[in-house]
Amino acid sequence: MGLSLWPFIILKEDSLKTDEVLINHERIHLRQQRELLILPFYLLYISEWLLRTVLYLDSYRAYQNISFEREAYAHEKDMQYLSKRKTFGFLKYLTR
């Protein structure tokens, strides 16, 4: 429904602009992208997705378990998360 491509959030429908949880989820991704200097974020994201796809033999399950996604899903309802988030907060979601 949404996609973050630094520095933009692209939404499938205009009505999603009011979805605070979705927007917060995508803002978490923007922060991840910024702290990894953008291009490395995309390289790591794709690499992790490919590795997990091989491990799980399921691309959607692989997507759900990407560390960046796990962090964003875990905190998307916490509208204060970005103000208290530690740098490289996704790292604690890398192993599992």
VMD Tcl script that builds the backbone (N, CA, C; Angstrom):
set m [mol new atoms 288]
animate dup $m
set s [atomselect $m all]
$s set {name element resname resid chain x y z} {
  {N N MET 1 A 0.811 -1.189 0.000}
  {CA C MET 1 A 0.000 0.000 0.000}
  {C C MET 1 A 0.858 1.259 0.000}
  {N N GLY 2 A 2.100 1.120 0.509}
  {CA C GLY 2 A 3.012 2.255 0.544}
  {C C GLY 2 A 4.430 1.806 0.260}
  {N N LEU 3 A 5.235 2.745 -0.186}
  {CA C LEU 3 A 6.622 2.464 -0.525}
  {C C LEU 3 A 7.443 3.705 -0.234}
  {N N SER 4 A 8.570 3.500 0.409}
  {CA C SER 4 A 9.467 4.625 0.701}
  {C C SER 4 A 10.668 4.562 -0.218}
  {N N LEU 5 A 10.817 5.577 -1.017}
  {CA C LEU 5 A 11.995 5.746 -1.878}
  {C C LEU 5 A 12.546 7.120 -1.553}
  {N N TRP 6 A 13.645 7.129 -0.846}
  {CA C TRP 6 A 14.212 8.376 -0.332}
  {C C TRP 6 A 14.131 9.483 -1.356}
  {N N PRO 7 A 13.610 10.607 -1.014}
  {CA C PRO 7 A 12.990 11.067 0.226}
  {C C PRO 7 A 11.460 11.036 0.180}
  {N N PHE 8 A 10.896 10.184 -0.652}
  {CA C PHE 8 A 9.448 10.191 -0.885}
  {C C PHE 8 A 8.758 8.981 -0.275}
  {N N ILE 9 A 7.499 9.174 0.072}
  {CA C ILE 9 A 6.604 8.075 0.416}
  {C C ILE 9 A 5.582 8.013 -0.704}
  {N N ILE 10 A 5.514 6.879 -1.374}
  {CA C ILE 10 A 4.598 6.684 -2.492}
  {C C ILE 10 A 3.448 5.801 -2.006}
  {N N LEU 11 A 2.239 6.293 -2.180}
  {CA C LEU 11 A 1.056 5.574 -1.717}
  {C C LEU 11 A 0.220 5.097 -2.892}
  {N N LYS 12 A -0.394 3.942 -2.724}
  {CA C LYS 12 A -1.216 3.353 -3.778}
  {C C LYS 12 A -2.437 4.216 -4.082}
  {N N GLU 13 A -2.987 4.843 -3.025}
  {CA C GLU 13 A -4.170 5.677 -3.176}
  {C C GLU 13 A -4.017 6.939 -2.344}
  {N N ASP 14 A -4.564 8.046 -2.821}
  {CA C ASP 14 A -4.503 9.311 -2.083}
  {C C ASP 14 A -5.151 9.217 -0.708}
  {N N SER 15 A -6.174 8.393 -0.589}
  {CA C SER 15 A -6.879 8.269 0.690}
  {C C SER 15 A -5.969 7.736 1.801}
  {N N LEU 16 A -4.869 7.106 1.447}
  {CA C LEU 16 A -3.947 6.541 2.433}
  {C C LEU 16 A -3.115 7.617 3.133}
  {N N LYS 17 A -3.166 8.845 2.627}
  {CA C LYS 17 A -2.418 9.944 3.255}
  {C C LYS 17 A -2.838 10.170 4.702}
  {N N THR 18 A -4.034 9.770 5.042}
  {CA C THR 18 A -4.537 9.966 6.405}
  {C C THR 18 A -4.323 8.744 7.302}
  {N N ASP 19 A -3.731 7.696 6.766}
  {CA C ASP 19 A -3.466 6.481 7.541}
  {C C ASP 19 A -2.175 6.687 8.340}
  {N N GLU 20 A -2.322 7.113 9.582}
  {CA C GLU 20 A -1.163 7.455 10.416}
  {C C GLU 20 A -0.225 6.282 10.640}
  {N N VAL 21 A -0.767 5.093 10.784}
  {CA C VAL 21 A 0.065 3.912 11.021}
  {C C VAL 21 A 0.919 3.616 9.788}
  {N N LEU 22 A 0.312 3.639 8.619}
  {CA C LEU 22 A 1.056 3.398 7.380}
  {C C LEU 22 A 2.131 4.461 7.168}
  {N N ILE 23 A 1.782 5.714 7.375}
  {CA C ILE 23 A 2.748 6.799 7.197}
  {C C ILE 23 A 3.896 6.653 8.190}
  {N N ASN 24 A 3.603 6.289 9.429}
  {CA C ASN 24 A 4.656 6.083 10.423}
  {C C ASN 24 A 5.556 4.925 10.020}
  {N N HIS 25 A 4.973 3.842 9.528}
  {CA C HIS 25 A 5.741 2.687 9.038}
  {C C HIS 25 A 6.726 3.140 7.957}
  {N N GLU 26 A 6.234 3.909 7.015}
  {CA C GLU 26 A 7.090 4.367 5.914}
  {C C GLU 26 A 8.127 5.381 6.395}
  {N N ARG 27 A 7.807 6.188 7.375}
  {CA C ARG 27 A 8.799 7.122 7.935}
  {C C ARG 27 A 9.927 6.371 8.642}
  {N N ILE 28 A 9.599 5.253 9.252}
  {CA C ILE 28 A 10.643 4.424 9.865}
  {C C ILE 28 A 11.601 3.959 8.775}
  {N N HIS 29 A 11.057 3.552 7.636}
  {CA C HIS 29 A 11.922 3.151 6.513}
  {C C HIS 29 A 12.782 4.324 6.019}
  {N N LEU 30 A 12.210 5.506 5.968}
  {CA C LEU 30 A 13.001 6.671 5.543}
  {C C LEU 30 A 14.171 6.907 6.491}
  {N N ARG 31 A 13.946 6.732 7.778}
  {CA C ARG 31 A 15.030 6.890 8.755}
  {C C ARG 31 A 16.091 5.816 8.547}
  {N N GLN 32 A 15.673 4.584 8.313}
  {CA C GLN 32 A 16.613 3.496 8.039}
  {C C GLN 32 A 17.440 3.809 6.795}
  {N N GLN 33 A 16.783 4.298 5.762}
  {CA C GLN 33 A 17.474 4.628 4.519}
  {C C GLN 33 A 18.496 5.729 4.743}
  {N N ARG 34 A 18.108 6.756 5.477}
  {CA C ARG 34 A 19.004 7.881 5.733}
  {C C ARG 34 A 20.235 7.459 6.530}
  {N N GLU 35 A 20.039 6.659 7.564}
  {CA C GLU 35 A 21.186 6.291 8.387}
  {C C GLU 35 A 22.138 5.340 7.662}
  {N N LEU 36 A 21.654 4.644 6.648}
  {CA C LEU 36 A 22.530 3.772 5.857}
  {C C LEU 36 A 22.983 4.443 4.561}
  {N N LEU 37 A 22.755 5.726 4.461}
  {CA C LEU 37 A 23.170 6.519 3.294}
  {C C LEU 37 A 22.509 6.044 2.004}
  {N N ILE 38 A 21.299 5.646 2.111}
  {CA C ILE 38 A 20.344 5.322 1.055}
  {C C ILE 38 A 20.706 4.095 0.216}
  {N N LEU 39 A 21.686 4.149 -0.639}
  {CA C LEU 39 A 21.986 3.018 -1.521}
  {C C LEU 39 A 22.301 1.741 -0.748}
  {N N PRO 40 A 23.142 1.775 0.293}
  {CA C PRO 40 A 23.381 0.534 1.049}
  {C C PRO 40 A 22.100 -0.052 1.650}
  {N N PHE 41 A 21.150 0.803 2.016}
  {CA C PHE 41 A 19.865 0.298 2.525}
  {C C PHE 41 A 19.231 -0.619 1.489}
  {N N TYR 42 A 19.128 -0.141 0.254}
  {CA C TYR 42 A 18.475 -0.933 -0.783}
  {C C TYR 42 A 19.242 -2.218 -1.084}
  {N N LEU 43 A 20.556 -2.147 -1.073}
  {CA C LEU 43 A 21.367 -3.349 -1.306}
  {C C LEU 43 A 21.171 -4.371 -0.192}
  {N N LEU 44 A 21.168 -3.903 1.049}
  {CA C LEU 44 A 20.952 -4.805 2.189}
  {C C LEU 44 A 19.526 -5.357 2.190}
  {N N TYR 45 A 18.568 -4.514 1.875}
  {CA C TYR 45 A 17.162 -4.936 1.850}
  {C C TYR 45 A 16.976 -6.072 0.846}
  {N N ILE 46 A 17.469 -5.872 -0.366}
  {CA C ILE 46 A 17.325 -6.892 -1.419}
  {C C ILE 46 A 18.106 -8.147 -1.067}
  {N N SER 47 A 19.313 -7.983 -0.540}
  {CA C SER 47 A 20.132 -9.139 -0.159}
  {C C SER 47 A 19.454 -9.958 0.925}
  {N N GLU 48 A 18.933 -9.267 1.930}
  {CA C GLU 48 A 18.270 -9.978 3.016}
  {C C GLU 48 A 17.009 -10.686 2.507}
  {N N TRP 49 A 16.254 -10.033 1.630}
  {CA C TRP 49 A 15.065 -10.658 1.070}
  {C C TRP 49 A 15.427 -11.908 0.264}
  {N N LEU 50 A 16.471 -11.813 -0.544}
  {CA C LEU 50 A 16.899 -12.976 -1.342}
  {C C LEU 50 A 17.338 -14.137 -0.446}
  {N N LEU 51 A 18.148 -13.836 0.556}
  {CA C LEU 51 A 18.622 -14.874 1.475}
  {C C LEU 51 A 17.453 -15.525 2.207}
  {N N ARG 52 A 16.553 -14.717 2.709}
  {CA C ARG 52 A 15.411 -15.277 3.447}
  {C C ARG 52 A 14.440 -16.021 2.529}
  {N N THR 53 A 14.346 -15.614 1.281}
  {CA C THR 53 A 13.509 -16.346 0.327}
  {C C THR 53 A 14.056 -17.756 0.130}
  {N N VAL 54 A 15.360 -17.867 0.038}
  {CA C VAL 54 A 15.990 -19.185 -0.094}
  {C C VAL 54 A 15.777 -20.002 1.187}
  {N N LEU 55 A 15.939 -19.351 2.338}
  {CA C LEU 55 A 15.785 -20.055 3.616}
  {C C LEU 55 A 14.357 -20.533 3.855}
  {N N TYR 56 A 13.377 -19.673 3.568}
  {CA C TYR 56 A 11.981 -20.001 3.848}
  {C C TYR 56 A 11.241 -20.619 2.664}
  {N N LEU 57 A 11.821 -20.505 1.471}
  {CA C LEU 57 A 11.161 -20.952 0.243}
  {C C LEU 57 A 9.781 -20.304 0.094}
  {N N ASP 58 A 9.709 -19.059 0.526}
  {CA C ASP 58 A 8.449 -18.320 0.490}
  {C C ASP 58 A 8.800 -16.836 0.470}
  {N N SER 59 A 8.547 -16.165 -0.637}
  {CA C SER 59 A 8.973 -14.773 -0.779}
  {C C SER 59 A 8.223 -13.824 0.151}
  {N N TYR 60 A 6.934 -14.088 0.410}
  {CA C TYR 60 A 6.188 -13.208 1.307}
  {C C TYR 60 A 6.654 -13.377 2.746}
  {N N ARG 61 A 6.900 -14.588 3.165}
  {CA C ARG 61 A 7.438 -14.817 4.515}
  {C C ARG 61 A 8.823 -14.189 4.638}
  {N N ALA 62 A 9.604 -14.255 3.574}
  {CA C ALA 62 A 10.922 -13.619 3.562}
  {C C ALA 62 A 10.775 -12.116 3.753}
  {N N TYR 63 A 9.852 -11.504 3.031}
  {CA C TYR 63 A 9.589 -10.065 3.162}
  {C C TYR 63 A 9.220 -9.713 4.602}
  {N N GLN 64 A 8.325 -10.490 5.196}
  {CA C GLN 64 A 7.879 -10.219 6.563}
  {C C GLN 64 A 9.015 -10.306 7.579}
  {N N ASN 65 A 10.068 -11.035 7.248}
  {CA C ASN 65 A 11.161 -11.244 8.189}
  {C C ASN 65 A 12.412 -10.437 7.890}
  {N N ILE 66 A 12.362 -9.553 6.922}
  {CA C ILE 66 A 13.469 -8.634 6.686}
  {C C ILE 66 A 13.587 -7.747 7.917}
  {N N SER 67 A 14.795 -7.557 8.405}
  {CA C SER 67 A 14.992 -6.795 9.647}
  {C C SER 67 A 14.373 -5.400 9.570}
  {N N PHE 68 A 14.481 -4.739 8.441}
  {CA C PHE 68 A 13.917 -3.399 8.274}
  {C C PHE 68 A 12.389 -3.432 8.429}
  {N N GLU 69 A 11.774 -4.448 7.855}
  {CA C GLU 69 A 10.317 -4.586 7.949}
  {C C GLU 69 A 9.891 -4.965 9.361}
  {N N ARG 70 A 10.641 -5.849 9.989}
  {CA C ARG 70 A 10.289 -6.262 11.345}
  {C C ARG 70 A 10.314 -5.072 12.299}
  {N N GLU 71 A 11.339 -4.221 12.163}
  {CA C GLU 71 A 11.391 -3.024 13.007}
  {C C GLU 71 A 10.198 -2.118 12.717}
  {N N ALA 72 A 9.923 -1.874 11.447}
  {CA C ALA 72 A 8.834 -0.963 11.078}
  {C C ALA 72 A 7.479 -1.506 11.535}
  {N N TYR 73 A 7.231 -2.788 11.338}
  {CA C TYR 73 A 5.957 -3.362 11.780}
  {C C TYR 73 A 5.842 -3.360 13.303}
  {N N ALA 74 A 6.930 -3.610 13.997}
  {CA C ALA 74 A 6.902 -3.655 15.464}
  {C C ALA 74 A 6.565 -2.301 16.077}
  {N N HIS 75 A 6.898 -1.217 15.385}
  {CA C HIS 75 A 6.749 0.115 15.971}
  {C C HIS 75 A 5.841 1.056 15.193}
  {N N GLU 76 A 5.151 0.549 14.166}
  {CA C GLU 76 A 4.348 1.432 13.321}
  {C C GLU 76 A 3.205 2.117 14.073}
  {N N LYS 77 A 2.725 1.527 15.147}
  {CA C LYS 77 A 1.618 2.129 15.907}
  {C C LYS 77 A 2.102 3.088 16.989}
  {N N ASP 78 A 3.398 3.137 17.201}
  {CA C ASP 78 A 3.991 4.036 18.197}
  {C C ASP 78 A 4.425 5.318 17.491}
  {N N MET 79 A 3.589 6.340 17.571}
  {CA C MET 79 A 3.852 7.575 16.850}
  {C C MET 79 A 5.041 8.353 17.428}
  {N N GLN 80 A 5.527 7.956 18.582}
  {CA C GLN 80 A 6.689 8.612 19.195}
  {C C GLN 80 A 7.981 7.825 18.955}
  {N N TYR 81 A 7.873 6.695 18.265}
  {CA C TYR 81 A 9.030 5.812 18.108}
  {C C TYR 81 A 10.241 6.508 17.489}
  {N N LEU 82 A 10.051 7.257 16.449}
  {CA C LEU 82 A 11.196 7.878 15.777}
  {C C LEU 82 A 11.921 8.884 16.664}
  {N N SER 83 A 11.224 9.477 17.607}
  {CA C SER 83 A 11.880 10.441 18.499}
  {C C SER 83 A 12.739 9.755 19.553}
  {N N LYS 84 A 12.492 8.480 19.803}
  {CA C LYS 84 A 13.273 7.759 20.809}
  {C C LYS 84 A 14.089 6.609 20.217}
  {N N ARG 85 A 13.978 6.387 18.938}
  {CA C ARG 85 A 14.668 5.282 18.262}
  {C C ARG 85 A 16.174 5.487 18.295}
  {N N LYS 86 A 16.890 4.394 18.586}
  {CA C LYS 86 A 18.344 4.433 18.558}
  {C C LYS 86 A 18.825 4.220 17.120}
  {N N THR 87 A 19.954 4.813 16.793}
  {CA C THR 87 A 20.549 4.644 15.473}
  {C C THR 87 A 20.778 3.154 15.206}
  {N N PHE 88 A 20.502 2.738 13.993}
  {CA C PHE 88 A 20.626 1.349 13.563}
  {C C PHE 88 A 19.731 0.422 14.389}
  {N N GLY 89 A 18.562 0.930 14.746}
  {CA C GLY 89 A 17.614 0.156 15.540}
  {C C GLY 89 A 17.175 -1.150 14.886}
  {N N PHE 90 A 17.292 -1.235 13.588}
  {CA C PHE 90 A 16.900 -2.458 12.873}
  {C C PHE 90 A 17.809 -3.632 13.179}
  {N N LEU 91 A 19.035 -3.361 13.675}
  {CA C LEU 91 A 19.999 -4.440 13.901}
  {C C LEU 91 A 19.509 -5.486 14.882}
  {N N LYS 92 A 18.732 -5.084 15.868}
  {CA C LYS 92 A 18.256 -6.061 16.829}
  {C C LYS 92 A 17.210 -7.000 16.223}
  {N N TYR 93 A 16.725 -6.678 15.026}
  {CA C TYR 93 A 15.760 -7.526 14.327}
  {C C TYR 93 A 16.434 -8.384 13.250}
  {N N LEU 94 A 17.726 -8.269 13.140}
  {CA C LEU 94 A 18.452 -8.981 12.075}
  {C C LEU 94 A 18.486 -10.478 12.295}
  {N N THR 95 A 18.660 -10.906 13.517}
  {CA C THR 95 A 18.732 -12.342 13.795}
  {C C THR 95 A 17.384 -12.853 14.269}
  {N N ARG 96 A 17.039 -14.009 13.761}
  {CA C ARG 96 A 15.804 -14.671 14.161}
  {C C ARG 96 A 15.551 -15.834 13.259}
}
mol reanalyze $m
mol bondsrecalc $m
mol representation Tube
mol addrep $m
